[in-house]
Amino acid sequence: MEIVVEAVYEKGILKPLKKLDLKEGEKVRIKIERDLDKILEEYCGIIESKITLKDIEKLRGEVREWRKF
């Protein structure tokens, strides 16, 4: 069964934003997908800043690396 749910990472704990129908102690597999706007903000500082083609190519490579996990 696959469930997609947004979560927030706080103080070392990943917290789902909605109630999950899971048994206590049940093991699950988690796939992390970061919000692209947040990635751009971190990468460029301010999303409204000028982004060059070189910056975009570097970012694409980083996103490919993140997706391997």
Contacts in CASP RR format, 6 or more apart in sequence:
PFRMAT RR
TARGET T0000
AUTHOR 0000-0000-0000
METHOD contacts of the structure
MODEL  1
MEIVVEAVYEKGILKPLKKLDLKEGEKVRIKIERDLDKILEEYCGIIESK
ITLKDIEKLRGEVREWRKF
3 20 0 8 1.000
5 16 0 8 1.000
5 17 0 8 1.000
5 18 0 8 1.000
5 20 0 8 1.000
6 16 0 8 1.000
6 17 0 8 1.000
6 18 0 8 1.000
7 14 0 8 1.000
7 15 0 8 1.000
7 16 0 8 1.000
7 17 0 8 1.000
8 14 0 8 1.000
8 15 0 8 1.000
8 17 0 8 1.000
9 15 0 8 1.000
14 30 0 8 1.000
22 28 0 8 1.000
31 69 0 8 1.000
32 66 0 8 1.000
32 69 0 8 1.000
34 66 0 8 1.000
36 63 0 8 1.000
37 47 0 8 1.000
39 59 0 8 1.000
39 62 0 8 1.000
39 63 0 8 1.000
40 47 0 8 1.000
40 51 0 8 1.000
40 59 0 8 1.000
41 47 0 8 1.000
43 55 0 8 1.000
43 58 0 8 1.000
43 59 0 8 1.000
43 62 0 8 1.000
44 51 0 8 1.000
44 55 0 8 1.000
END
